[in-house]
Amino acid sequence: MNHPLLTTPVIEWNAGAERRQFDDVVAEEPLEIRLDGTPVSVTMRTPGDDFELAVGFLFTEGIIETAGDLTHVGSALDAAQRRECNIVDLRLGAWRTFDVTRLQRHFFASSSCGLCGKASIEAVRVRGVRPPAGDFRLDPCLLMALPAALRPAQVLFDRTGGLHAAALFDSDGTLVTVREDVGRHNAVDKVVGRAVLSGAVPLSEHILFVSGRGGFEIVQKALVAGVPVVASVSAPSSLAVGLAREYGLTLVGFLRGERFVVYAGEHRIAPDTSVAPVCAGASA
């Protein structure tokens, strides 16, 4: 079994004093995704929830529409029928076809960017992306409470300080799913993959909150999953803003404490006039 953490000896210098101790670091290992026996992607990820990651990847790439399009999801087996921990093997039903030359990524997706090596921005636009549901509304106070709700669930981050988190919240601000990974796009694929496997897509009544920045690929994945609101702790990119505006997705950045910035889809941010306009529980 692969583990998400590695304990290693380190030397800490503090105020001129040296101390030898052990520290936890996040694991980063390659994951190969095979579809019908053909390798289609290799990504650096934190081991754990690999099946969700693979299913989420296929879904956000437009290869599958539901979990029912797959007849098998499992670890690949070597010649001795032993489980390959870093290879996920998926099989499509006969009713689903795909163009392997379009899908296959002949590059190593780094842990910081799922787009590295793409020939052009147009190449990553998934066909059939539609605007998310327009009737979803979100109170600013609920939005500001999300960081505090996510923080206790970042178990691996507490031990390493080296992971991104992606979290799915429902319309009441209840945490539904959280996944951590060295790659922010992997964390999102794991969340989406979980929703696909549980039959919860489209996620038209949910909010996707990410601990890093709101990049283009994160917005794209949210659109494919039907998520109407994407919020991030840090800033979005210009491509993310442009894509969100093009499809009418609500994109929020710098969600910290009592402040956030709306870059697109401001019509979904609507204060609840039935309660006092003082937000309680916002994170500092």
HELIX and SHEET records of a PDB file:
HELIX    1   1 ASP A   50  THR A   60  1                                  11    
HELIX    2   2 ALA A   67  ASP A   69  5                                   3    
HELIX    3   3 VAL A  100  LEU A  103  1                                   4    
HELIX    4   4 ILE A  121  VAL A  124  5                                   4    
HELIX    5   5 PRO A  140  MET A  144  1                                   5    
HELIX    6   6 LEU A  146  LEU A  150  1                                   5    
HELIX    7   7 ARG A  151  ALA A  153  5                                   3    
HELIX    8   8 VAL A  155  THR A  160  1                                   6    
HELIX    9   9 ARG A  184  LEU A  197  1                                  14    
HELIX   10  10 PHE A  216  ALA A  225  1                                  10    
HELIX   11  11 SER A  238  TYR A  247  1                                  10    
HELIX   12  12 GLU A  266  ARG A  268  5                                   3    
SHEET    1   A 2 LEU A   5  ASN A  14  0                                        
SHEET    2   A 2 ALA A  17  VAL A  26 -1                                        
SHEET    1   B 4 THR A  38  ARG A  45  0                                        
SHEET    2   B 4 GLU A  29  LEU A  35 -1                                        
SHEET    3   B 4 ARG A  83  LEU A  92  1                                        
SHEET    4   B 4 LEU A  70  LEU A  77 -1                                        
SHEET    1   C 6 LEU A 175  ASP A 181  0                                        
SHEET    2   C 6 HIS A 164  ASP A 170 -1                                        
SHEET    3   C 6 HIS A 206  VAL A 210 -1                                        
SHEET    4   C 6 VAL A 229  SER A 232  1                                        
SHEET    5   C 6 THR A 250  ARG A 256  1                                        
SHEET    6   C 6 ARG A 259  ALA A 264 -1                                        
END                                                                             
